[in-house]
Amino acid sequence: MALSDVKCRNARPASKLVKLSDGGGLQLWVQPTGSRLWRLAYRFDGKQKLLALGGYPLISLAEARQARDDAKRLLLDGIDPGRERSLRKADSARDSFRLIADEYVEKLKKEERADRTISKVKWLLGFAYPTIGDKRIREIDPATVLAALRRVEVRGRYESARRLRSTIGSVFRYAIATARAEADPTIALRGALISPTVTPRAAITEPKALGGLLRAIDAFDGQPTTRAALKLMALLFPRPGELRAAEWDEFDFEGSVWIIPEARMKMRRPHRIALSRQAISLLTSLREISGDGSLLFPGVRSGSRPISDNTLNAALRRMGYGKDEATAHGFRATASTLLNECGKWHPDAIERQLAHIENNDVRRAYARAEHWEERVKMMQWWADYLDELESKDARVISIGGRSKPAIHASSRGTTTEPTAAIHRTPRRTSNPRKSY
């Protein structure tokens, strides 16, 4: 007797398995636990077989009957429905977004991308897997991708959602190149996400305020290695991560140069930084503290790991500079602004010193000059200029022929400098036990 929705809904479990038949081999199995499962009994190649169709009520009676009819059609064509399903699952797994994304990550590793870049890609893909990870990549449409992105966006992480869209797009373009997809659905999502508000890293760009910061660093009473790191950030203006992980064997004291290996550079190319006399002196003093190990700035808990990302910013906060006033990364903007303003140095030399790469592909192919000799002179001029700014007795600071007001360590209150200028006198912590 054929089943009905009412009979399926009212089926009650017993101490043993109960099988309710609908005809054509379709059965509803009522387990002693109360679960109700659809099963299709059929014969193929002279053998009795069983095909699982899912559970009730997730799979309705009508859907179960449709699955039975589809299986019967395969049998008429001489195809085993069970084997056909296994093959489809295998094909789906081979073409799943997760598997292709894993291949894409392996490709990045073979291209020797930075470990940090690969980790960030894997971290972003982790947000997509719950929604699209196990789906066949050909079946993923823009609406499905948008659902994955919304899961990130709803948490207020607008920039992460934007980067996730870009990363998903990279996986799809790899799938297209390997003939497993025809289109990139992320293209249709341009403008669909909330645009993040870009907040530049805070930086001091006024000479008078920079002098105050330099004096505050000199008076910093935390870890001497942290003070040295802040001074080197001002003198050499690398990316904070490049300085934190610096190793002693990267420094050539005789040649007065620091060569950062490509593995630690953002743009995956080695970078040279000319060392001024002041930088050499500071590094020589620092070597007496941390020269026994490989790292310039070993962590407090482990000498094999560098100081944390937040160490330098935390030190600036301790000196009284808020996150909207000064950051470790901001030393790069400080140097870029003042070096360009002085008019003494070629803009390309400044860009090379900042390890920036030309955005224009054609120009980048031809503009390969490193401007090394000019950069050596520029770095020494910059160190001398910082000494002049830091001097408490300086009356006039000149940049490219223009004069700036006198600098006094005790100056406070109103100022004629633009409002963007930041000036602080050194402030000591009231908690001497806390160090950075």
N, C-alpha and C positions, 0 to 999 in steps of 0.2 A: 504493500500500500504506500502510495506516495506520501512524502512528508509535507507539512505545512509550517509556516512561520510560528503559528501558535504551538504546534507540537514540539518544534525545536526549542522554543522559548521555555516551555513547561517541562522539558525533559529533566528528570531528577536522577541523581546518582544512586547507585546501589553498592552492595559490598563487592560486586564483581563488575567487570566491564560490560556495558550495555551497548549493543549495536542496533541502530535504527536505520533501516534501508529506505532509499528513495527510488531505487530502480536504476538499471543500467550500470550497476556496480558502485554507485554513490552511496556512502554510508556516513552517518553521524555517530561517532564513538563518544559515549558519555563515560568519562573516567570516574572511578570511586572518589577522586579528589574533587569532582564537580566540573572539571574542564570538559569542553565539548569540541571535538576535533573532526574535521572532514577528512574522509579517506576514500580513495577510488580503487576498487579491486578490478584487475584486468589480467588478461593472459596475453603473453607475447612469446613467440617462438616456442610454444608448448609449455611455458612456465607461468605459474601464478605469481603475480606481482602486485605491489601496493604503492600507491602514490599519495603523498600528503598534500592536501590542498589548503591548509590553514585552519584556524580556529573560528568557532561561532561565538559571538555574533559579529566579530570583526569581518569575517567572510560570510556574507548573507547566503540564504538558501538559493537565491537567484544567481549569485556569483559562483557558488559551488556547482550549480547545474551547468553554467556556461563553461567552467573549467572542465567538467566531465565531457561536454560536447566537443570542446577543442581537442581533448585527448583522444576521443573516438575518431576524429578526423585524421589525426596522426597515425592511429592504428590502421586505418583504411589505406594509408599511403605506405604501410610497412615500416613505420617509425615507432620506436619505443618511446612513449611519453616521458618516462623516468630518465632515460639517457639524454633525451633532447633537453630536458630541464637542466641536467648536470652540465651539459655543454654550454647552454646559455649562461649559467652562473659562472663558468670558467671564463667565457668570453667577456662577461661583464666585469669580472675581477681584473682581467688583463687591460681593460679599457676604463677602469675606474679613475676618477680624479685623483684619489689618494696615490694609486700606483704610479700614475704619470707624474704627479708632483714629486714623488720620491726619485724618479728618474731625473727630473729637472734639477733637484738638489744635488744628485750625484754628478750631473754635468757641471754644475758650478764648482764642485770640489775638484774635478779634473782640470778646470780652467784656473785652479789655484786662487780662487777668490778668498778674501780674508775670512778667517774663522768667525769674526764678529758679524760679517755680512751673511754668512751661511746660517748662523744661529738666529739672526733676525728673520730671515726668510722662513725657517722652520717654525719659529714662534708665531709668525703671522699666519702661516698655513694651518696651524693648530686651531685658529678661530674658524676656519672654513670647513674643517673635516666633519664636525657634527651635522652640518646641513647638506654638504655636497660630497663628502669624502668617498662614500661608497656608491655614488651614482655613476653610471656610465657617462663619460665625458660628452658623448654625442647627444645625450638626453638633457643636458644642463642648459637651460635657457636664461635669458637676462633676469626674469622674475625670480628664478631660483637663486641666482648669484646675489641679487639684491636682498633676498631674505637672509642670506649669510652675512652680508655687510650690515644689515640693520641690527643684527644681534650685537655687533660691536658699537655701532653708532648710538644705540639707545642707552649705552652706558656713558655717553658723553665723550667717547674716545674718537673724535672726528678725524684726527690725523692718522690714527691707526687704521680706521675704516678706509681712508683714502689710499693708504699704502697697501692695504690688503687687496683692494680692487686692482691696483697695479700688479701685485704679485700673482693674483689669480690670472690676470691677463697674460703674464709671462708664461705661466703653465699652459694656457690654451694655445699660445703661439708656438710653444714647443710641440704640443700635440698636433697642430696643423702641419708643422714641418715633418713630423713622423707619420703623417697620413692617418691620424686617429681622430681628427676633428676637422670640420670644414670652416668654422667661423669662431671668432672671439666675442662672446656675449658681453664682455665688459665694455666694449666700445659703445654699446647702446646705453650704458649707464653714466656716461659723461654728463655731469651736471645734476645727477640724481641724489648725490650725497650732500650733506651739510658741509660747507667749506669751513675748515678750521681757521681760527683767528691766529695769524702768524705774529708771534711776539719775539722780536729780536733779543738775543742775549744781551743783558745789560753790560755796558762798557763805559769807561771814563775816557772822554776824548778832549778834555780841556787841560792844557798844561798845568795850570795852578792846582786843579783837583788831582791830577796825576801825581804831582809832587807830594801832596798830602797823603796819598795812598802809599807811595814809596816809603815815606817816613813811618807810616803806620806798620808796614811790613817789617821795616828794620827794627821797630820796637816790639814786635810780636813776641810774646813770652811762652808760646807753645813749643812743640817739638822743633828742634833746630833744623831737622830735615825738611819739615813743612815750610819753615821760613825760607830755606834755601830753594825749595821748589817754587815758591811764589816769586822770588827774585829772578830765578831762571825763566819763569813764564814772562816776566816783564822784559828781560834782556833778549830772549830768543824767540818769544811768541809762537811756540809750536802748538799743536792741538794738545789739550791736557792729557789725553790718553797716550800720546806719543812720549810725553815727558814722564808720566807716572811709571811706564813700563821700560824706561831707558835702562840700558845695561852698560857697564863700564867698558866693555870691549868695543863699543860703538864709537868711543871717543879717541881721537888722535890728538894728543896734547902737543906733540912736536909740530904737527901740521895745522894745529888750531882749527879743527873741524870735527863736527859731530855728523856721522853718517847713519841715518835712520834706515834700517833695512826695509825693503818693499813689503815684507810680510806684515809690518806694523803701520804701514801708510794707508790712508783712506783710498788713494788713487792707485795703489798697488804698483808703485815705482819708488826706488830708493831716493832719499832726499838728503841733501847736504846743507848743513847750517854752519856758517863761519862763526868761530868763537872769538869774541873780543877779549881784550886783556882782562876786563872785569869778570867775564864769564869763566875764563881760565882760573883766575884767582879764587872765585867762588867754588868751582869744581874741585880745585886742589884742597880747599878746606873741607869740603864735603867728603872727599875720599878718606880723610882721617876718621870720619864717623862711620861710613858704610862701605868703605873700600874692601873690607874682608869678604864681602859677598859679591854676587854678580849684578845685583840691582842697585841703582843709585838711591831709590826710595823704597826700601823693604817695609812691609807692613809690620805693625807692632806685634801681632800674634804669630806671624809666620814670615821668616826671612826669605822664603822662596816665592812669596807673592808680593806684588807691589801694593802701595797704599791704595785705598778705595777711591772710587769715582768722586765721592763727596768730600774727601779730606780737604782739598784746597778751598772749595766753596764754604765749607764749615768754618775754616780759619778766617775767611773774609767776614763771615757773619759775626764771629767772635770779636773781630776788630771793630764792629759796629756798622759794617756795610750791608745793607739789605739786598735781597736778591734782585730788586729792581734798580740797584745802584751799581753793583760790580759783580762779575763772575769770573771764574778762571778762564773760560773761553773768551771772555771779553778783552783779554790782553791782546788778542789778535786784531780785533777791531780798533783798539787803541793805537797799535803800531801802524796799521794800515792807514788810518785817518791822518795821523800826525806826519807820517813819512810822505804821504801824498801831498799834504798841505805845505810842507816845507819847500817843495819844488826843486829839491836838489837831486832827486833820483828818478830814473826812468820808471814809469808805471809797470812795465813788464818785469823789471828787476824786483820790484816790490811784490808782484804777483808770484814770481818764481820763489821768492823767499817764503811766502805764505803757503807754498806747495799747491797753488791753484793751477788748474789746467784750463786752457783756452776752450770756451764752449763751442766756438765755430770749428767744425771738423776740418774745413779746408785750411783755415789759418793755423790750426794746431799742427797740421801735417808739415807746414813750412816753418813755423815759428818754434824752432827747437833750441834756440840760444838759451843758455843758462844764466848769462850775465854775471858770471861768477866773480870776476875781478871787482865789478861795481858793487856786488852784494857784500864782499869782504869789507870794502870801505864803508858801505852803508851800515853794517852791523857795528863797526867800531864807532862811527858817528852817533848811532843810536844809543850805545852804551854811555858815551860821553855826555850826550844830551840828557839822559836819565839822571846821571850824576849831578848835572847842573840843576835839574828840576828838584832833586832831593835836597840840595844844599839849602840850609836854613838862612844862609847869609846872602843868597842870590837876590839882587835888586831888580834885574831886568832879564827876562828870558826871551831870546830872539828866535823866531822861526822864519827862515827864508827872508830876513830883512825886516819882518814885522815884529813889533815889541809887544810883550805881554806884561801885565802888572807884576809888581814885586810879589814874592812868595814868602810868607812867614808861617812858621809852624803853629803859632798861636792864633792865627786869624780865624775868626768865627763871626757869625751874625750875617748882616747884609753884605752883598757882593755885587760888583758891576759885571761879573761874568754872566753869560747866558744861563737860563734856568737849568739847562742840561748838565751844567758843570756840577761836580760833586766834590766836596772837600771835607775831610774828616781829620781831626787830630787823633793821635794814637789813643786807644782806649783799652785799658788792661782789664782782664776778667777778674771777677770777684771770687772765682772758684779755681784756685791754683792747682787742684788735683786733676782737673779735666784738661786733656791735651789732644791735639790733632796732629 
